[in-house]
Amino acid sequence: MKNKIHKYDFLVVGAGLIGSIAALALVQKKNKVLVIDKKNNTPIDNRTLAVNANSTDFLKKIGVWNNIKSNPQPINKIVIKDDISTHSLIFEDEIEPMGNVIFNKELFKISRQKLENLKILKTNVNLETNEISPNKNILINGQKYLFKKIIFSIGKNVTTNQRHKSVIFDQQHFSYVGFFKHIKLHNDTAYEFFTSTGPLAVLPAPDINKNKSTFIYSSKKKINKIQLESLIKKKINNSHGKLTFDKSISKFPIVPHITKNNDNFIYIGDSLKSIHPVAGQGWNLGIKDIQTLCKLLDSHSIDAKNFNKIYYSRRILESTIYLTFTSALNYLYESKISLNKRVIDLGFKILKNIKLVRNLFIKQAMGRVNLTD
Ligand SMILES: Cc1cc2nc3c(=O)[nH]c(=O)nc-3n(C[C@H](O)[C@H](O)[C@H](O)COP(=O)(O)OP(=O)(O)OC[C@H]3O[C@@H](n4cnc5c(N)ncnc54)[C@H](O)[C@@H]3O)c2cc1C
């Protein structure tokens, strides 16, 4: 039937690690959802994802967690060190692991497979953003569709399209990611080193032998493989013993930004904001976007006036706090001003000595603090 109009609740544009999960969560809430992505194939993404405690629970709730076969690696402790303070900070929770490390590509494959099983995914669909509006006919693969709500989950691509208004914090940083084996066991511990050229995170990688880790080093300075390996060795030789690095290192651009409200659309994941990976929280914040959206559907009709505005107002505070905090942290370490060193030292002392403040940071990192709803 040529003139048939397919009516849906939601169109999710972008089936990445957030868009796919959002679609599954919305379907679980009995919404009619269609997902489109401009690409077809699984991207080659060798990164790991530090999934915090809140996001782990959410993946369990929507039936994704049990499909992960490659032994999610718990993070029981995070050790934070820098070149300024003499002591290290230790973050650990008395009740549960702070999070789990999984492979991006496995989560991607599982969630995409679920969308395909539900027959709600259309790939190789690249609509010009100007063609997309809620409650107006949209032509997809020759068929007419009508959507009540349009969710943008196209990652950082949102910053390159005039229709979306983003404020970009241009830091010109890149992240370098790789893996290595080590002689000593990692003891389910993650490390964050703040160096004067940029932060270096070392996370235990999923591997039953507990002798494999991954690193994420972010900097605006160019660094080659030999320099990077020597930096990592210097920082963790004592804790991890002799290291053997994998051959390849991947490089990712960092585009910290926040998107302004647009009453026509709902932005989630890296389309709403993307932050420096220093805190390992970008995707976890995207899960909070989805949770807020689902919660809003419990209290408001999808047709409610101001629905998109209320959603945005509930996500803007936490997004802005993370964006500002991670950007400021990098600035403090990168700049050579001595006042900054004193600010950092004071921050370290407060976190080390005041348990209440430290616990607040720990619960926030675990996604257990709700700043808005
Ligand atoms: C080095 C590094 C390490 C990180 N580690 C962590 C971590 O440990 N924990 C954590 O929480 N976060 C981490 N992050 C952040 C995390 O990777 C991102 O927040 C997350 O992947 C964003 O997912 P997304 O779905 O919003 O965007 P993307 O993964 O970029 O997905 C966007 C999707 O939209 C599609 N698309 C783009 N344009 C269009 C269009 N016009 N039409 C249709 N489809 C389109 C793309 O093909 C893609 O499938 C890290 C980031 C970096 C750089």
The ligand as an ORCA input file, in Angstrom:
! r2SCAN-3c Opt
* xyz 0 1
  C      39.025      6.394     24.520
  C      37.663      6.445     25.108
  C      37.328      5.613     26.167
  C      36.064      5.660     26.744
  N      35.802      4.863     27.803
  C      34.599      4.966     28.426
  C      34.312      4.184     29.590
  O      35.144      3.396     30.060
  N      33.104      4.340     30.191
  C      32.172      5.202     29.703
  O      31.102      5.329     30.308
  N      32.401      5.924     28.585
  C      33.586      5.833     27.929
  N      33.821      6.555     26.813
  C      32.720      7.318     26.201
  C      31.850      6.401     25.321
  O      32.666      5.713     24.400
  C      30.811      7.219     24.551
  O      30.138      8.079     25.457
  C      29.760      6.319     23.883
  O      30.360      5.371     23.056
  C      28.802      7.180     23.063
  O      27.847      6.358     22.444
  P      26.766      6.996     21.449
  O      25.865      5.880     21.059
  O      26.200      8.222     22.053
  O      27.601      7.483     20.171
  P      28.336      6.604     19.057
  O      28.901      5.363     19.667
  O      29.261      7.544     18.363
  O      27.183      6.142     18.058
  C      26.626      6.997     17.096
  C      25.869      6.154     16.056
  O      25.135      7.056     15.216
  C      25.334      6.704     13.844
  N      25.161      7.943     13.071
  C      25.968      9.024     13.018
  N      25.439      9.987     12.239
  C      24.238      9.502     11.792
  C      23.203     10.028     10.962
  N      23.277     11.252     10.442
  N      22.120      9.248     10.715
  C      22.021      7.998     11.260
  N      22.975      7.452     12.053
  C      24.067      8.199     12.323
  C      26.754      6.128     13.798
  O      26.919      5.280     12.672
  C      26.802      5.363     15.146
  O      26.313      4.046     15.004
  C      35.090      6.551     26.222
  C      35.401      7.384     25.154
  C      36.678      7.355     24.601
  C      37.013      8.283     23.466
*
